[in-house]
C-alpha cells in the first residue's frame, strides 16, 4: 500500500526528526508504547502548565475570572473555525459530540429516511434508534462508498450519518466521495462524526461534502476531556430549528431571547473555560507544528503499519484493499495476545473481534517494529 513517492519520503524523514522532539512533551508516551489515542489522546507539558495556571486563577479570583473566561471561549470558537475551515458564527461549542448530536437530531422531522453504517460508533447510531426515524444500514466493506451510493440512489435517503473514521478498525471514508455524493444529491443531509479524525489529517469543512461535522476534542486534538463542537454549513441552518435553549444562548441578555444566532441553541448553558481553553491551547499547539506536517507523518505511520501488519496476516481485507486508511488498526487476536501486549507496556484496547492499536504523531516507526516483535513473541 504505497502512498509516498521518493520526494514525499524525503519530506517525511525530516518530519520524523521533528516529531521525535515533540514527543518529549508527552510524558505518557515515554514509559510505554502508547497505541491508544482512539480511546484518549495524552496531555502534554505546555497544556498541563496552562491548565494549572488557569485553575490557580480560578482559585484566587473566583467570579472575577468570568470576563476572562468569556474571552477564552470566544477565542476558542474563532480558532476552531480557522483550524477546520468554518465561519466563526457557524461554530457551536458543546461539552462533547454526543450531547451536540442528540440536540441536533431532536430538530429533524420525524420519519426521515436515514442511512447508517453497521457497527458505527454507538453515539452516532443509537440516537437515531431511539427516535422516530426510518433507518437503513450498509456494512463497512471494501466497497463501502459504492454501497452508500447505491443505497442513497435506490432508497430515497434523506440523511446520511457516519463517522469519518470507524472506531473499531479505522476504516476511513473517502472524503472526495462525500463531496461528489453531495453534489449529485443536493438535498441529502450529510452528518459526520469527526472524533476519530479531526487532528489526524488536515481538513477543510468549507469545501467538504459534509453539512454538519461534530467531534469531541479528547482524542486526536489532544485537548483533554469536556470539550467538543458542531460545525454547520449555511444551507443546513435554514432547514430546521433546534429546540434547545437556555440563558447561555443569549449570553445573559434578556433582550436577545428571540434574536440569537442558530448555533447558540447548542450552547444553552455555561461553557467551561478550563476545558475549552484546553481545546484552544491544543489548536494553537497543532497549528504551530503544522497540520500538513502532522498529516504527512500520520500517513507515513499508516502506510508503514498497514504494510507491516498485513505481512503478518493480522489485518482485515476491508482495510488492506482500500486506497487510504487512518492510523487506527484492529489486529486479529484474542485476550491472550492482548494480555501479552499489556505485559510488554503496550497501551491498547480490546475492540470488536480483535485488538485495536491507534497511532498519532508522538508514535515512532521504531515503535511499530517493536510491536511486530512483541506480537511475534506471543
N, C-alpha and C positions, 0 to 999 in steps of 0.2 A: 504494500500500500504506500507507494512513493508519492509524497506530497511536495517535496522540495527539489529544486534543481541545484546545481553547484553554487550559484550565486546566493540562493536562499540559505544554503548550509553555511556559507562563509559568514553571512549576517548573523545567523542563529548561533554560531560558535562564539562570536563576540558577545552575544547576549548571555550565553552560558556563564561567562566570567562575571558579568554584571549581576546576574541573579544569584551567583554564589555569594556575593557580598550582601545582597538584600536579605537572603535567608537568615543571616546572622541576627536580624531584628526580631525573629520569631523563635522565642525560647522553646516552644512546644515541639519544634521540628529538630531540635539539636540532639535530643536523647533517644529519639525513636525514628522510624520511618513512618512519617505521618501521611497516610494514604486515605484520609477520611474527610476531606473538605466537603464532600457531598452530604456529610452529616453536620459539620460545623467548621468554618474557617477559624484558624487560631488568631488570637490577638498578637500584636507586635509592640515593640518597645515604645515608639512615639505615641501610639494610640493610648497605651496604658498610662503614659505620663500625662497626656491631655485629660483623660478621664479623672485621674487623681486630682489634678488642678481644678477641674470643674466641680467635683464633689466638695473640695475644700471651700470653693467659693460659695457653694450652696450652704455648707455648714456655717460659714461666717456671715453671709449676707441674707440668708433666708429669702423672704419675698422681694427684697431689693434686687435679687438676681433676675427677676421676671422679665424686665425690659431687655436685658442681655440675652435671655433665653429666646425671646421673640426674634431677635436679630439672627441668632443661630439657626432657628427654624427657617426663616426667610432665605438665608444664605444656602441652606441645605437644598431647599426647593430649586433655587436658581442653579446651583452647581449640578444637581441631578439632571435637570433639563439639558444643560450643556453636555454633560457626560454621555447621555443616551440620545441626544438629538430630539428634544421635545420642548415646545414652548413652556416657559415657566408657569403660565396660567393654566396649563393643561396637566400639571403635575399635582397629584394628591398624595399626601404622606399618611401612611397607616402603620399601626404597630407591627403588622406582618401581612403577608399575602392573603392568608385565609380569611381574615376579617374583611379586608377590602373586597375580596372576590364575592363573599356572601352578600355584602351590601350591594354590589353590582347586580347580582342575579335577581335580587328582590325587585329590581327596577324593570326587568324584562317582562314582556307579555307571557301569560300562561299559554301552554300548548305549543310553544315554539319548537320547531324540529331541530334537534341538537345532535351533532356528531362528536363523539369522544373516542379516545384510544383505550383499548382494553389494557388494564393494569397500569394506567397512568396514575400519577400521584393522587392519593385519596382526597386532598383538598381541592383538586380540580374536578374529579368525577363525583364524589359524594354529594356536594351541594346541589347538583342537578337532580340526583335521585330522590332527594327529599322535597323537591318542588315539582310543580305540575308541568314537566316538560316531556316531549316525545323524543326518546333517546335512541340513537343508532350507535353502534360500535364498529371500529375496524381494529384488526390485530396489528401489532408492531412487527412487520415483516421486512424483508429486504426491499420489497416494492411498496413500502408504506405510502409514499406520495401518490403513486398510481391508484392505490386503493382509496385514498382520500378523495382524489379527483373523481373517480368513478362513482363513489357514494354521493358526493355533492351533486354530481350531474343527474343521477337517477333517483335520488330520494328527496329532492326539494328541501335540502338542508338550509335552515335559517342561520344557525350558529355553529361554528367550528371552534372547539375549545381544546387546548392541548398544552403540554409542557414542551418548551423548545428543545430541552434535553430530558430524556427519560431517566427517572431517578434510580431505577434498578440496574439497567445495563448501559446507560449513557448514549443510546441511540439519539442522534442529532437530526432534527427535522431540517430539510433543505429550505433555507430562508428565501432563495430565489424562487423556489416552487410556491411558497406562500404569497410572494409578491405577484407572481403570474396568475395564481388562482384568484386573488382578489381583483385583478384586472379583468379576468374573464367573468367572474361572478360578483359584480359590484355591490349587490345587495347582501351578500354573505357577510356576516359579522364574525370576525376572527379575534378570538380571545386567547391570550398566551400567558403562561406562567414562565417567567424567566429566572426563577430562583436558582436553578441549577445551570444557568447560562450567563447571566449578567456579571461581568467581571472576568469571565473566562476568555472571551474574544471581544474585539471591538464591535460596536453595534450602533446603527443609526435608525432610531424609531421612525423618524420623519419620512424616510424613503422605503420603509418596510411595508409588507402587506398586512400588518397587524393593526387592528383598530384599538385594542386595549391591551396593554402589557402591564402585568403586575409581578412583584417579586418581593422576597424578604432579603435583607442585607447581610445575614449572618454566615453566608457560605462563601462564594467566590468574591464577594465585595469586602470580605474580612472586616466587617463593621460591628460585630457583636450582635447580641440579641435585642429585640424590642424595636426594630425599625424595618419598615417596608414602604412600598409605594405603588401607585397606579398611574399609568400614563395613558392619555386619551387623545385620539385624533379628533379634529374639529367636527367632522361629519357625524361621528358616533354620538357626540354630546347633544345633537339636535334630535335624536331618535327616541330618547326615553328620559324619564325623570326619576332619579333616586328618591327613596322615601326617608332616608336617614337625615337627621338634622339635630342640632344642639347649639348651645351657647357658643361653642368654639367655631361654629360655622360662620358666625357674624363677628367674631373677634371681640365679643363683649359689647357690641354696639347694637342696641335695640332698634335703631333706625334702619338697620340693614336686614331686618327679619325677612323681608320679601324681595331682596335685591342682591343676594350674594351669588358669587360665581359657582358654576357647576361642580367643580372639584371640591368645594367646601362641604358638600354633602358627605364626603368621605372623611371629613375632619370635624365631627360633631362635638368632640371633647378636647381636652388639653393634650398637647404633644410634648413628650419628654425631651427636654433639651440635651440631656446626657446621651440618650440613645440616638437621637437624630444628629446631635453634634458628632457622635462617633461615626455615623454614616458620612457626614460632611467631611470629617477628617480623613476617612478612608478614600473618598472620592478624590480628594486632593493628593493623597499618597499614591494612588494608582495612576493619576494623571501625570504626576511628577516622574514616575517610572516610564510611563508611556504605554497606552493600551495597544498600540501597534506592536511594540516590543513584547508585551505580555502575550498578545495573540500569537505572534510568530513562535515564541518559546513554547507556549502550550500546544501549538500544532506539532512542534518537534517532539514533545513528550508523547502526544497522542500517536504519532506515526511510529515512534520507537517502541512504545508499549504494545501497539497493535501487532507489529512485526514479531516482537519477542514472544508475546503470549499466544499468538496464532501458531507460531512454530512449535510451541509446546502443546498445542491442541486444547487450549483452555478457553477459547472464545466461541461464542455462538455464531452461526452462519450469518445471521442478520447484521452482525457487527462488522465482520471482516469483508463482506461483499458490498458494503456501502461506500460511496466515494469519499465521504468525510465523516469523521467521528469526533466525539468530545474527548475529555480526559477522564471519563468515568468508565470503568470496566467491571464486568461481572465474570469472575473466573469459575470454571467448573470445579466444584469442590464441596466437601462436606464439613461437618462440625469438627472432625479430627484435624483437617487442614487449617481450619480457622483457628483452633486452639494452638496449633503448631506455629502459626504466624504470630499470634499474641505472645507466645513464649519467646519469640525472637524479636520482640519490641516493634512489631508492625501494628500500627493503629488502622483498623479496617472495620468492616461491618458485614454481618450475615444479611443478605437481601435476596428475595426470590428463591431460586434454587441453587444459589452459589454464594460467592464471597465478593463483595463489592470493594474495589480499590478506586480511589479518586485522587487526582493529582492537580497541583497548581504550580505557580511559578517558583515557589520555595522548595519544590522537589527537584531532584537531580537525576541525570541519566545513570549515574552510578547506583542510585537507589533502585532503579528499575532492574539493573543487573543483579543487585543484591537480592531483590525479591525473587527473581528467577532461581537463584541458587537456593534460597530458603525453601521455595516450593519443591524443587527437585530433591531436596534432602528429606522431605516428609515421607 
